[in-house]
Amino acid sequence: MEVCKVVRKSGQLWVSLGLGIVALLLTACLPWQWDYLNEATGRVTQKDVKERFGAPLRTKALENEGSLWVYRYEVRSSLVGMRGDMVGGAPCIEYLLTFDGKNVLTYWTRQPCGLAHKG
């Protein structure tokens, strides 16, 4: 009886270890921008984002005294694309960041390049 309990616990340990490794690999495949923006929303200012991402490609003043910043990332390597930097196979991704009137990041989204209105 004791041998069966040890084998079962050992099998559960391997399954748990395997699931943990898979979870770690999946999170490693997410672009670094996702992690930062998820943590930063509602907390960081335009200055903080600019220090982390650099100058935006485009900016646009919004009617509510806020602003929209656009960042573009072009995939230059198929290995990068395999990491999850591409959506739907598009080799270029834009991040649209919305700031309120106090310059605090309030919302962000990610999409294939070219969908954002220019201006």
DRENSELUM-555223 format. One line per field, with one value per atom (N, C-alpha, C): residue number from 1; residue in three letters; atom name; z, y, x. Coordinates in Angstrom, 3 decimals, padded with zeros to 6 digits. Layout:
// residues N
pos <- (NUM/...)
code <- (ala/...)
site <- (CA/...)
Z <- (Z/...)
Y <- (Y/...)
X <- (X/...)
//
This chain:
// residues 119
pos <- (1/1/1/2/2/2/3/3/3/4/4/4/5/5/5/6/6/6/7/7/7/8/8/8/9/9/9/10/10/10/11/11/11/12/12/12/13/13/13/14/14/14/15/15/15/16/16/16/17/17/17/18/18/18/19/19/19/20/20/20/21/21/21/22/22/22/23/23/23/24/24/24/25/25/25/26/26/26/27/27/27/28/28/28/29/29/29/30/30/30/31/31/31/32/32/32/33/33/33/34/34/34/35/35/35/36/36/36/37/37/37/38/38/38/39/39/39/40/40/40/41/41/41/42/42/42/43/43/43/44/44/44/45/45/45/46/46/46/47/47/47/48/48/48/49/49/49/50/50/50/51/51/51/52/52/52/53/53/53/54/54/54/55/55/55/56/56/56/57/57/57/58/58/58/59/59/59/60/60/60/61/61/61/62/62/62/63/63/63/64/64/64/65/65/65/66/66/66/67/67/67/68/68/68/69/69/69/70/70/70/71/71/71/72/72/72/73/73/73/74/74/74/75/75/75/76/76/76/77/77/77/78/78/78/79/79/79/80/80/80/81/81/81/82/82/82/83/83/83/84/84/84/85/85/85/86/86/86/87/87/87/88/88/88/89/89/89/90/90/90/91/91/91/92/92/92/93/93/93/94/94/94/95/95/95/96/96/96/97/97/97/98/98/98/99/99/99/100/100/100/101/101/101/102/102/102/103/103/103/104/104/104/105/105/105/106/106/106/107/107/107/108/108/108/109/109/109/110/110/110/111/111/111/112/112/112/113/113/113/114/114/114/115/115/115/116/116/116/117/117/117/118/118/118/119/119/119)
code <- (met/met/met/glu/glu/glu/val/val/val/cys/cys/cys/lys/lys/lys/val/val/val/val/val/val/arg/arg/arg/lys/lys/lys/ser/ser/ser/gly/gly/gly/gln/gln/gln/leu/leu/leu/trp/trp/trp/val/val/val/ser/ser/ser/leu/leu/leu/gly/gly/gly/leu/leu/leu/gly/gly/gly/ile/ile/ile/val/val/val/ala/ala/ala/leu/leu/leu/leu/leu/leu/leu/leu/leu/thr/thr/thr/ala/ala/ala/cys/cys/cys/leu/leu/leu/pro/pro/pro/trp/trp/trp/gln/gln/gln/trp/trp/trp/asp/asp/asp/tyr/tyr/tyr/leu/leu/leu/asn/asn/asn/glu/glu/glu/ala/ala/ala/thr/thr/thr/gly/gly/gly/arg/arg/arg/val/val/val/thr/thr/thr/gln/gln/gln/lys/lys/lys/asp/asp/asp/val/val/val/lys/lys/lys/glu/glu/glu/arg/arg/arg/phe/phe/phe/gly/gly/gly/ala/ala/ala/pro/pro/pro/leu/leu/leu/arg/arg/arg/thr/thr/thr/lys/lys/lys/ala/ala/ala/leu/leu/leu/glu/glu/glu/asn/asn/asn/glu/glu/glu/gly/gly/gly/ser/ser/ser/leu/leu/leu/trp/trp/trp/val/val/val/tyr/tyr/tyr/arg/arg/arg/tyr/tyr/tyr/glu/glu/glu/val/val/val/arg/arg/arg/ser/ser/ser/ser/ser/ser/leu/leu/leu/val/val/val/gly/gly/gly/met/met/met/arg/arg/arg/gly/gly/gly/asp/asp/asp/met/met/met/val/val/val/gly/gly/gly/gly/gly/gly/ala/ala/ala/pro/pro/pro/cys/cys/cys/ile/ile/ile/glu/glu/glu/tyr/tyr/tyr/leu/leu/leu/leu/leu/leu/thr/thr/thr/phe/phe/phe/asp/asp/asp/gly/gly/gly/lys/lys/lys/asn/asn/asn/val/val/val/leu/leu/leu/thr/thr/thr/tyr/tyr/tyr/trp/trp/trp/thr/thr/thr/arg/arg/arg/gln/gln/gln/pro/pro/pro/cys/cys/cys/gly/gly/gly/leu/leu/leu/ala/ala/ala/his/his/his/lys/lys/lys/gly/gly/gly)
site <- (N/CA/C/N/CA/C/N/CA/C/N/CA/C/N/CA/C/N/CA/C/N/CA/C/N/CA/C/N/CA/C/N/CA/C/N/CA/C/N/CA/C/N/CA/C/N/CA/C/N/CA/C/N/CA/C/N/CA/C/N/CA/C/N/CA/C/N/CA/C/N/CA/C/N/CA/C/N/CA/C/N/CA/C/N/CA/C/N/CA/C/N/CA/C/N/CA/C/N/CA/C/N/CA/C/N/CA/C/N/CA/C/N/CA/C/N/CA/C/N/CA/C/N/CA/C/N/CA/C/N/CA/C/N/CA/C/N/CA/C/N/CA/C/N/CA/C/N/CA/C/N/CA/C/N/CA/C/N/CA/C/N/CA/C/N/CA/C/N/CA/C/N/CA/C/N/CA/C/N/CA/C/N/CA/C/N/CA/C/N/CA/C/N/CA/C/N/CA/C/N/CA/C/N/CA/C/N/CA/C/N/CA/C/N/CA/C/N/CA/C/N/CA/C/N/CA/C/N/CA/C/N/CA/C/N/CA/C/N/CA/C/N/CA/C/N/CA/C/N/CA/C/N/CA/C/N/CA/C/N/CA/C/N/CA/C/N/CA/C/N/CA/C/N/CA/C/N/CA/C/N/CA/C/N/CA/C/N/CA/C/N/CA/C/N/CA/C/N/CA/C/N/CA/C/N/CA/C/N/CA/C/N/CA/C/N/CA/C/N/CA/C/N/CA/C/N/CA/C/N/CA/C/N/CA/C/N/CA/C/N/CA/C/N/CA/C/N/CA/C/N/CA/C/N/CA/C/N/CA/C/N/CA/C/N/CA/C/N/CA/C/N/CA/C/N/CA/C/N/CA/C/N/CA/C/N/CA/C/N/CA/C/N/CA/C/N/CA/C/N/CA/C/N/CA/C/N/CA/C/N/CA/C/N/CA/C)
Z <- (000.000/000.000/000.000/000.810/000.888/-000.456/-001.193/-002.491/-003.451/-003.463/-004.341/-004.024/-002.738/-002.349/-002.825/-002.715/-003.143/-004.651/-005.387/-006.844/-007.272/-006.652/-007.019/-006.719/-005.562/-005.228/-006.176/-006.547/-007.492/-008.851/-009.295/-010.568/-010.529/-009.417/-009.262/-009.276/-008.679/-008.662/-010.085/-010.907/-012.289/-013.107/-012.883/-013.602/-013.193/-011.897/-011.410/-011.951/-011.945/-012.467/-013.961/-014.701/-016.137/-016.422/-015.677/-015.860/-015.517/-014.496/-014.128/-015.222/-015.826/-016.916/-018.122/-018.462/-019.589/-019.318/-018.111/-017.766/-017.884/-017.437/-017.529/-018.983/-019.809/-021.226/-021.915/-021.573/-022.198/-021.806/-020.563/-020.158/-020.758/-021.005/-021.640/-023.090/-023.684/-025.079/-025.246/-024.173/-024.279/-024.465/-025.324/-025.489/-024.165/-023.934/-022.693/-022.515/-023.630/-023.541/-022.777/-023.000/-022.318/-020.820/-020.321/-018.877/-018.306/-018.943/-018.443/-018.454/-019.581/-019.700/-018.767/-018.575/-017.634/-016.224/-015.816/-014.476/-014.371/-015.477/-015.460/-015.555/-016.132/-016.359/-015.049/-015.081/-013.909/-012.929/-013.218/-012.263/-012.838/-014.096/-014.630/-015.508/-015.683/-016.482/-017.851/-018.682/-019.998/-019.867/-018.881/-018.670/-018.414/-017.570/-017.268/-018.525/-019.304/-020.523/-021.509/-021.635/-022.571/-022.171/-020.868/-020.400/-020.730/-020.702/-020.942/-022.434/-023.204/-024.611/-025.581/-025.123/-026.018/-026.524/-027.468/-028.023/-028.850/-028.766/-029.569/-031.053/-031.891/-033.331/-033.669/-033.054/-033.269/-031.940/-031.840/-030.706/-031.239/-030.459/-030.858/-029.601/-029.606/-028.498/-028.591/-027.464/-027.422/-026.894/-027.192/-026.804/-025.295/-024.536/-023.086/-022.355/-023.020/-022.480/-022.340/-022.749/-022.723/-024.027/-024.197/-025.448/-025.769/-027.029/-027.537/-028.078/-027.650/-028.156/-028.901/-030.024/-030.825/-030.901/-030.592/-030.728/-031.741/-032.574/-033.597/-033.405/-033.513/-033.433/-034.659/-035.448/-036.646/-036.372/-036.766/-036.543/-037.679/-037.326/-038.341/-038.370/-037.468/-037.394/-037.166/-037.831/-037.627/-036.203/-035.580/-034.197/-033.272/-033.530/-032.731/-032.932/-034.167/-034.455/-033.735/-033.589/-032.907/-031.416/-030.871/-029.455/-029.158/-030.143/-029.884/-030.185/-030.862/-031.204/-032.393/-032.997/-034.152/-033.806/-034.285/-034.101/-035.460/-035.555/-036.823/-037.956/-037.649/-038.682/-039.188/-038.671/-039.129/-038.643/-039.529/-039.137/-038.433/-038.110/-037.503/-036.507/-035.321/-034.268/-033.772/-033.540/-032.924/-031.553/-030.621/-029.289/-029.206/-028.851/-028.698/-027.208/-026.699/-025.278/-025.069/-024.185/-023.895/-022.522/-022.465/-021.232/-020.896/-019.605/-019.192/-019.160/-018.703/-018.655/-017.711/-016.797/-015.873/-016.366/-017.617/-018.273/-017.674/-017.062/-016.501/-017.515/-017.713/-018.625/-018.104/-018.917/-018.485/-019.261/-020.472/-021.306/-022.377/-022.809/-023.931/-024.705/-025.969/-026.810/-027.811/-028.408/-029.339/-030.596/-031.765/-033.018/-034.143/-035.251/-036.425/-036.914/-037.456/-037.944/-039.035/-039.074/-040.129/-039.806/-038.692/-038.343/-037.629/-036.981/-036.262/-037.285/-036.971/-037.837/-037.726/-038.847/-038.841/-038.510/-037.803/-037.502/-036.132)
Y <- (-001.197/000.000/001.266/001.304/002.489/002.777/001.751/001.941/002.647/002.289/002.925/004.404/004.747/006.154/006.944/006.399/007.086/007.279/006.250/006.347/007.398/007.405/008.375/009.791/010.013/011.340/011.745/010.817/011.106/011.487/010.770/011.090/012.469/012.802/014.120/015.214/014.908/015.870/016.164/015.128/015.321/016.091/015.807/016.543/018.011/018.276/019.654/020.375/019.687/020.273/020.574/019.642/019.841/021.012/021.121/022.244/023.571/023.558/024.779/025.225/024.279/024.603/025.144/024.528/025.005/026.426/026.696/028.043/029.058/028.691/029.584/029.869/028.852/029.047/029.927/029.747/030.573/032.031/032.317/033.709/034.303/033.487/033.979/034.361/033.847/034.139/035.465/036.044/037.313/038.443/039.396/040.545/041.294/041.856/042.566/043.762/044.333/045.502/045.179/043.976/043.576/043.640/043.019/042.985/044.392/045.208/046.570/047.348/047.325/048.119/047.630/046.329/045.815/046.327/046.322/046.800/048.320/049.016/050.472/051.199/050.574/051.246/051.779/053.066/053.727/054.228/053.985/054.341/055.237/055.027/055.743/056.918/057.834/059.036/058.904/059.904/059.933/059.931/060.627/060.675/059.274/058.508/057.143/056.271/056.382/055.579/055.974/057.252/057.722/057.223/057.164/056.642/055.157/054.438/052.982/052.640/053.318/052.991/053.920/055.091/056.097/056.989/057.839/058.761/057.985/058.366/057.676/058.013/057.127/057.355/058.530/058.542/059.610/059.929/061.157/061.553/062.298/062.271/062.959/063.462/064.733/065.296/064.785/064.406/063.934/065.029/064.915/065.942/066.099/065.058/065.101/065.549/066.306/066.805/065.716/064.515/063.440/063.394/062.333/062.170/060.699/060.452/059.104/059.053/058.060/057.846/056.527/056.494/055.280/054.869/053.606/053.011/051.884/051.739/050.697/049.797/048.495/047.499/046.614/046.609/045.788/044.546/043.416/042.153/041.954/041.797/041.638/040.229/039.373/038.019/037.049/035.913/034.925/034.367/034.374/033.913/034.854/036.153/037.118/036.892/036.663/036.427/035.205/034.201/032.985/033.225/034.296/034.618/035.211/035.552/036.139/037.617/038.150/039.565/039.875/038.862/039.080/038.652/039.409/039.075/038.688/037.525/037.098/037.053/036.861/036.774/038.110/039.218/040.539/040.808/041.248/041.478/042.815/043.531/044.843/045.030/045.548/045.734/047.178/047.761/049.083/048.969/049.709/049.847/051.243/051.344/052.619/052.860/053.912/054.224/055.485/055.422/056.563/057.119/058.434/059.136/060.107/060.315/061.267/062.679/063.650/065.045/065.297/064.361/064.485/063.691/063.241/062.487/061.110/060.519/059.174/058.176/057.072/056.021/055.404/055.467/054.941/053.709/053.526/052.408/052.172/050.934/050.616/049.444/049.384/048.266/047.987/046.815/046.347/045.877/046.220/045.843/045.788/045.122/045.157/046.592/046.897/048.243/048.655/049.971/050.533/050.681/050.148/050.275/051.575/052.169/053.424/054.558/055.504/056.683/057.539/057.984/058.840/060.252/060.919/062.319/062.722)
X <- (000.806/000.000/000.852/001.897/002.743/003.418/003.796/004.446/003.507/002.228/001.242/001.106/001.102/000.988/002.198/003.385/004.598/004.597/004.200/004.157/003.144/001.977/000.951/001.440/002.040/002.542/003.653/004.503/005.577/004.996/003.959/003.308/002.666/002.048/001.427/002.494/003.637/004.734/005.199/005.359/005.802/004.771/003.502/002.450/002.483/002.579/002.642/003.874/005.001/006.226/006.086/005.519/005.307/004.387/003.294/002.367/003.027/003.855/004.575/005.528/006.219/007.148/006.392/005.266/004.452/003.969/003.493/003.027/004.159/005.338/006.485/006.847/006.826/007.141/006.113/004.842/003.805/003.944/004.240/004.411/005.677/006.678/007.903/007.654/006.585/006.275/005.542/005.056/004.344/005.338/005.011/005.903/006.078/007.249/007.531/006.609/006.146/005.278/003.990/003.442/002.196/002.358/003.425/003.653/003.747/004.550/004.742/003.430/002.729/001.502/000.402/000.305/-000.698/-000.431/000.820/001.184/001.106/001.364/001.482/000.147/-000.866/-002.149/-002.728/-003.068/-003.630/-002.588/-001.312/-000.265/000.832/001.204/002.367/001.951/002.886/002.638/003.307/003.045/003.683/005.203/005.712/007.166/007.714/007.028/007.471/007.460/006.383/006.267/007.357/007.599/008.626/010.008/010.273/011.559/011.698/010.593/010.615/010.573/009.706/009.470/010.193/010.617/011.157/010.035/010.362/009.366/008.342/007.060/006.047/006.183/005.670/005.655/004.740/003.549/002.563/001.889/001.419/000.599/-000.622/-001.690/-002.911/-003.612/-003.976/-004.744/-006.176/-006.746/-008.128/-009.043/-010.314/-011.282/-011.398/-011.146/-011.322/-010.053/-009.199/-007.936/-006.880/-007.186/-006.205/-005.438/-004.682/-003.938/-003.773/-003.486/-003.248/-001.829/-001.071/000.272/000.295/001.001/001.122/002.590/002.832/004.166/004.071/005.092/005.109/006.322/006.056/007.125/007.026/008.099/008.131/008.968/008.439/009.131/010.124/011.376/012.427/012.993/012.517/013.041/011.896/011.940/010.891/010.949/012.130/012.225/011.479/011.557/010.814/009.320/008.914/007.510/006.980/007.824/007.397/007.211/007.789/007.630/006.268/005.498/004.201/004.150/005.169/005.180/004.276/003.699/002.839/001.419/000.460/-000.948/-001.498/-002.065/-002.642/-001.643/-000.376/000.638/001.139/000.607/001.038/002.459/003.360/004.744/004.970/003.927/004.047/002.908/003.233/002.246/002.306/001.143/001.066/000.420/000.987/000.400/-000.188/-001.460/-002.140/-002.351/-001.751/-001.801/-002.619/-003.603/-004.460/-004.102/-003.903/-003.584/-004.701/-004.947/-005.971/-005.392/-006.188/-005.757/-004.596/-004.331/-003.198/-001.989/-002.051/-000.973/-000.735/-001.758/-001.657/-002.206/-001.491/-001.926/-003.225/-004.278/-005.580/-006.017/-005.488/-005.929/-004.881/-004.772/-003.891/-004.481/-004.118/-004.521/-003.413/-003.477/-002.459/-003.178/-002.640/-003.304/-002.281/-002.653/-001.753/-001.568/-000.415/-000.124/-001.101/-001.331/-002.146/-003.613/-004.076/-005.487/-005.790/-004.793/-004.996/-005.129/-005.988/-006.129/-004.890/-004.418/-003.230/-003.656/-002.780/-003.075/-002.672)
//
